[in-house]
């Protein structure tokens, strides 16, 4: 089955087409200078006699071919893709919801480069171990938001994960309970697969009862694991993109520390494991879960079409090379359309 669609894999390269305007201006200027010099050399009626092989038309053709080759090369680099090839596969695995804390406290640098960046890097490695499983990505602060619905397209999840920022959720805070509840509703309906929620946070939960939410998940057959990001020593929170540190209403610096007790209670209530920074114990727990066959999934892949423009660019360059700036003295003697008497 093929759906009609079109896109550029590297659209940023299309900005290079703006250089075509400069290309044209340079040519027009050079062409004008050439005409000016020839006019000083002789008038138009004499040019055909003095420079019989001179051909302005051929120069225009050569420039046009170079310009077209430039356009086709830019399109080649932009990687045009047309049509979607879809194929069905059978997968066997588990379903996992990754709930990532994006509150301002995750900007703390008690672990390098920061809690959030370390969490993203470690989650990338976690996703690499879930190639045959289904994954959903939830981000949360004062609210929780489903960033990626349940899917077996791990590469898409990794792409969205790499772009996660603390600014993606306006309301600040840490609502772990809401993230778990969102996770519960993110699993495939009536799917009999093993299910798990992995909460990645510094544990400073201020918004709701996360332990109660973990207990509800466990009752539904969903395991809740937690991973703590940070240290138990208090540190200041840097302002993102600015100098200085986050302050409260009284203009006093805000201190943040890892709340291991909270995360341990959540994992215990959810029947899962807790780990501080290290993802290995959670990965092992996920790998030990029973895998089941999923229903047939559809994967889409764009057909590459860049080679078409690469061939056109090569043809234009070849024709430009074969096109002489002056009339060929041998070929001009051949009068194909002249009838001899």
Secondary structure by P-SEA (a helix, b strand, c coil): ccccccccccccccccccaaaaaaaaaaaaaaaaaaaaaaaccccccccccccccaaaaaaaaaaaaaaaaaaaaaaaccccbbbbbbbbbbbbbbbbbbbbccccccccccccaaaaaaaaaaaaaaaaccbbbbbbbbccccccccccccaaaaaaaaaaaccccccccccccaaaaaaaaaaccccccccbbbbbbbcccccccccaaaaaaaaaaacbbbbbbbcccccbbbbbcccccbbbbcccccbbbbbbaaaaaaaaaaaaccccccccaaaaaaaaaacbbbbccbbbbbbbbbaaaaaaaaaaaaaaaaaaccccccccccccccccccc
